[in-house]
Structures are given as structure tokens and as C-alpha cells.
Amino acid sequence: MIEFIIGLFVGALIGVFIMCLCNSASNSDEDMKKLNEIENRKDDVND
């Protein structure tokens, strides 16, 4: 029974870790889109 409870905690911690990584990657993608838009505006102004 104790192995089952330990497994639940370990599985939950791994799940939370993976969700945090996915959330961080999503935020990074949004930031990259914003940076690309800003760079495109600068290129349009210079033309």
C-alpha cells in the first residue's frame, strides 16, 4: 500500500514538472512571436 502512495506522489510530481515545462514553452513561443512582429515593424520603417 505504501508503494502505491509513493507512486502517486512521484507520478504527480512528474506531471506537475511536465506541465510547467509545457507552460514555459508556450510562453516562450508567444514572446518569440511578439519579438518577430517588432523586428518586422523595424524592417518596414527602415524600407
Backbone hydrogen bonds in HBPLUS format (Angstrom, degrees):
<---DONOR---> <-ACCEPTOR-->    atom                        ^
c    i                          cat <-CA-CA->   ^        H-A-AA   ^      H-
h    n   atom  resd res      DA  || num        DHA   H-A  angle D-A-AA Bond
n    s   type  num  typ     dist DA aas  dist angle  dist       angle   num
A0005-ILE N   A0001-MET O   3.19 MM   4  6.58 156.4  2.24 149.8 155.2     1
A0006-ILE N   A0002-ILE O   2.93 MM   4  6.17 162.7  1.96 151.0 156.0     2
A0007-GLY N   A0003-GLU O   2.86 MM   4  5.99 155.1  1.92 144.2 151.5     3
A0008-LEU N   A0004-PHE O   2.94 MM   4  6.23 147.5  2.05 143.4 152.1     4
A0009-PHE N   A0005-ILE O   3.08 MM   4  6.40 161.1  2.11 151.5 155.2     5
A0010-VAL N   A0006-ILE O   2.92 MM   4  6.15 164.3  1.94 154.6 159.1     6
A0011-GLY N   A0007-GLY O   2.85 MM   4  5.90 163.9  1.88 146.9 152.1     7
A0012-ALA N   A0008-LEU O   2.89 MM   4  6.02 154.3  1.96 145.7 153.1     8
A0013-LEU N   A0009-PHE O   2.94 MM   4  6.14 157.5  1.99 147.9 153.7     9
A0014-ILE N   A0010-VAL O   2.97 MM   4  6.21 160.5  2.01 152.0 157.1    10
A0015-GLY N   A0011-GLY O   2.93 MM   4  6.10 156.5  1.99 144.6 151.5    11
A0016-VAL N   A0012-ALA O   2.92 MM   4  6.14 158.7  1.96 150.4 155.5    12
A0017-PHE N   A0013-LEU O   2.97 MM   4  6.14 158.6  2.02 146.7 152.8    13
A0018-ILE N   A0014-ILE O   2.97 MM   4  6.22 160.1  2.01 151.2 155.9    14
A0019-MET N   A0015-GLY O   2.95 MM   4  6.17 156.6  2.00 147.5 154.2    15
A0020-CYS N   A0016-VAL O   2.94 MM   4  6.17 154.1  2.01 148.3 155.1    16
A0021-LEU N   A0017-PHE O   3.03 MM   4  6.34 153.9  2.10 146.3 153.3    17
A0022-CYS N   A0018-ILE O   2.96 MM   4  6.22 159.3  2.00 150.2 155.5    18
A0023-ASN N   A0019-MET O   2.92 MM   4  6.09 157.4  1.97 147.7 154.1    19
A0024-SER N   A0020-CYS O   2.91 MM   4  6.08 156.7  1.97 146.9 153.3    20
A0025-ALA N   A0021-LEU O   2.93 MM   4  6.17 156.9  1.99 148.0 154.3    21
A0026-SER N   A0022-CYS O   2.94 MM   4  6.16 152.8  2.02 145.4 152.8    22
A0027-ASN N   A0023-ASN O   3.00 MM   4  6.25 160.6  2.04 149.3 153.9    23
A0028-SER N   A0024-SER O   2.94 MM   4  6.13 154.8  2.01 146.1 153.5    24
A0029-ASP N   A0025-ALA O   2.95 MM   4  6.19 151.6  2.03 145.3 152.4    25
A0030-GLU N   A0026-SER O   3.11 MM   4  6.43 157.1  2.17 148.4 153.8    26
A0031-ASP N   A0027-ASN O   2.98 MM   4  6.25 157.2  2.04 148.6 155.0    27
A0032-MET N   A0028-SER O   2.90 MM   4  6.13 155.0  1.97 148.8 155.6    28
A0033-LYS N   A0029-ASP O   3.03 MM   4  6.29 152.7  2.10 146.4 153.3    29
A0034-LYS N   A0030-GLU O   3.06 MM   4  6.37 157.2  2.12 147.3 153.0    30
A0035-LEU N   A0031-ASP O   2.91 MM   4  6.20 159.1  1.96 150.6 156.3    31
A0036-ASN N   A0032-MET O   2.91 MM   4  6.11 157.0  1.97 147.5 153.6    32
A0037-GLU N   A0033-LYS O   2.98 MM   4  6.23 152.8  2.06 146.1 153.4    33
A0038-ILE N   A0034-LYS O   3.01 MM   4  6.29 157.1  2.06 149.4 155.3    34
A0039-GLU N   A0035-LEU O   2.91 MM   4  6.16 160.3  1.95 150.3 155.7    35
A0040-ASN N   A0036-ASN O   2.91 MM   4  6.08 151.7  1.99 144.6 152.4    36
A0041-ARG N   A0037-GLU O   2.99 MM   4  6.26 148.6  2.09 144.4 152.6    37
A0042-LYS N   A0038-ILE O   3.03 MM   4  6.36 155.6  2.09 148.8 155.0    38
A0043-ASP N   A0039-GLU O   3.02 MM   4  6.29 155.4  2.09 146.1 152.6    39
A0044-ASP N   A0040-ASN O   2.96 MM   4  6.20 151.0  2.05 143.8 151.6    40
A0045-VAL N   A0041-ARG O   3.00 MM   4  6.23 151.3  2.08 148.5 155.8    41
A0046-ASN N   A0042-LYS O   3.08 MM   4  6.30 152.4  2.16 146.3 153.3    42
A0047-ASP N   A0043-ASP O   3.23 MM   4  6.37 131.5  2.48 139.2 150.2    43
